[in-house]
């Protein structure tokens, strides 16, 4: 019955009907919704970087001038819960990791090299800067996993984020290490204010 109706339509009407049926404006798929939300972040991650919130927002503002509409970092944080979770979703989408497929652990591509206390503090400071605030322990674990996975996929060197056990070994606990970072950042901002 549909075949009879379609053949009776003009060529122009059939083309327009085909075009309309090809779009899913009224009911976008989950994949399309995800792409509309984190497409810009996926592009940045696919280029080999896990951007900081400020870097993402700068790129977003540049794209907005060209007529593109992407949510800000705060919107992504609100939707995904944390910046790290948004980064993980972008990495999964950029490298075609779906929930239907078993996630492989990040291969141990780098020989374990001991971390100095200074390296541990630098890694925690970089991670905190990346998420735009003092990073929590479990968000750090996820950020470390995503950073190392991205580095491995791109053939980049180990990003040198120590495991939680290394942080505890060097500082006695997560809170002690974070308080060191907060003190260092406070003294650095105080020094800049005096200049």
C-alpha positions in Angstrom: 0.0 0.0 0.0 2.8 2.4 0.9 4.6 1.5 -2.3 1.6 2.5 -4.3 1.3 5.8 -2.5 5.0 6.6 -2.9 5.0 5.9 -6.6 2.1 8.3 -7.1 4.0 11.2 -5.5 6.1 13.6 -7.5 9.8 13.1 -7.7 10.4 16.3 -5.7 8.0 15.2 -2.9 9.6 11.7 -2.7 13.1 13.3 -2.3 11.7 15.6 0.4 10.0 12.8 2.2 13.2 10.7 2.0 15.2 13.6 3.4 12.7 14.1 6.3 12.7 10.4 7.2 16.5 10.5 7.2 16.5 13.1 10.0 15.7 12.4 13.6 15.1 15.9 14.8 12.0 15.0 16.7 13.5 11.9 18.4 17.3 12.0 18.4 19.1 8.8 19.3 21.1 8.5 22.5 24.3 8.6 20.4 23.1 11.8 18.8 22.3 13.4 22.1 25.7 12.4 23.5 27.4 13.8 20.4 25.5 17.1 20.7 26.5 17.4 24.3 30.2 16.4 24.3 31.1 16.6 20.6 33.6 19.5 21.1 35.2 17.7 24.0 35.5 14.5 21.9 37.3 16.5 19.2 39.8 17.9 21.7 40.4 14.4 23.3 40.8 12.8 19.9 43.5 15.4 19.1 45.4 13.9 22.0 44.8 16.1 25.0 42.6 16.0 28.1 41.7 19.7 28.3 41.4 21.7 31.5 38.1 23.4 32.1 39.5 26.8 31.2 41.0 25.5 27.9 37.7 23.8 27.0 35.7 27.0 27.7 38.2 29.1 25.6 37.8 26.8 22.7 34.0 26.7 23.2 33.9 30.6 23.1 36.0 30.6 19.9 33.6 28.1 18.3 30.6 30.1 19.5 31.8 33.1 17.4 31.6 30.8 14.4 28.0 29.9 15.2 28.6 26.6 17.0 26.7 25.9 20.2 28.4 23.7 22.8 27.6 23.5 26.5 30.1 25.1 28.9 32.4 23.1 31.2 30.0 23.8 34.2 27.1 22.3 32.2 29.1 19.2 31.4 30.1 18.9 35.0 26.4 19.2 36.1 25.4 16.5 33.6 28.2 14.0 34.2 28.9 14.8 37.9 32.5 15.7 37.5 34.9 17.0 34.9 36.7 13.7 34.9 33.6 11.8 34.2 32.9 14.1 31.2 36.5 13.4 30.0 36.0 9.7 30.4 32.8 9.8 28.3 34.7 11.8 25.7 37.6 9.4 25.6 35.1 6.4 25.3 33.3 8.1 22.5 36.4 9.3 20.7 38.0 5.8 20.8 34.7 3.8 20.3 34.6 2.3 23.7 30.9 1.3 24.4 29.2 -0.2 27.4 28.4 -3.3 25.3 32.1 -4.1 24.9 34.3 -5.2 27.7 36.7 -2.5 28.8 40.2 -3.6 28.8 42.5 -2.4 31.5 45.1 0.1 30.5 48.1 -2.0 29.5 51.2 -1.5 31.6 53.2 0.0 28.8 55.7 1.8 31.0 58.2 0.4 33.5 57.4 1.4 37.0 59.8 4.2 38.0 59.6 5.4 41.7 58.0 8.8 42.3 59.7 11.5 44.4 57.6 13.5 46.8 57.9 16.5 44.6 56.6 14.5 41.5 53.6 13.4 43.6 52.8 17.0 44.6 53.2 18.2 41.0 50.9 15.4 39.7 48.3 16.3 42.2 48.6 20.0 41.4 48.2 19.4 37.7 45.2 17.1 38.3 43.6 19.8 40.5 44.3 22.5 37.9 42.8 20.2 35.2 39.5 19.9 37.0 39.4 23.5 38.1 39.4 22.9 41.9 41.2 20.8 44.5 40.8 17.3 43.2 39.1 14.6 45.3 40.7 11.2 45.8 38.3 9.2 43.7 38.1 11.8 40.9 41.9 11.6 40.8 41.8 7.8 40.4 39.5 8.2 37.4 41.5 11.1 35.9 44.7 9.1 36.2 43.0 6.1 34.5 41.7 8.3 31.6 45.0 10.2 31.2 47.0 7.0 31.0 44.5 5.3 28.6 44.7 8.3 26.3 48.5 8.4 26.4 48.6 4.7 25.7 46.2 5.0 22.7 48.2 7.9 21.3 51.6 6.2 21.9 52.6 9.1 24.2 54.8 8.7 27.2 53.5 7.9 30.7 51.8 11.1 32.1 53.3 10.2 35.5 50.3 10.2 37.7 51.1 8.1 40.8 48.7 5.6 42.3 46.9 6.4 45.5 49.1 4.0 47.4 52.2 6.0 46.3 50.5 9.3 47.5 49.7 7.6 50.9 53.2 6.2 51.2 54.8 9.6 50.6 52.5 11.7 52.7 50.7 9.4 55.0 47.3 10.0 53.4 45.4 11.8 50.7 44.4 14.7 52.9 48.0 15.4 54.0 49.1 15.5 50.4 46.3 17.8 49.4 46.9 20.1 52.3 50.5 20.5 51.1 49.3 21.5 47.7 46.9 24.0 49.1 49.7 25.5 51.2 52.0 25.7 48.2 49.3 27.3 46.0 48.4 29.8 48.8 52.1 30.8 49.2 52.5 31.1 45.5 49.5 33.3 45.1 50.6 35.4 48.1 54.0 35.9 46.4 52.4 37.0 43.1 50.1 39.5 45.0 53.2 41.1 46.6 54.9 41.6 43.2 
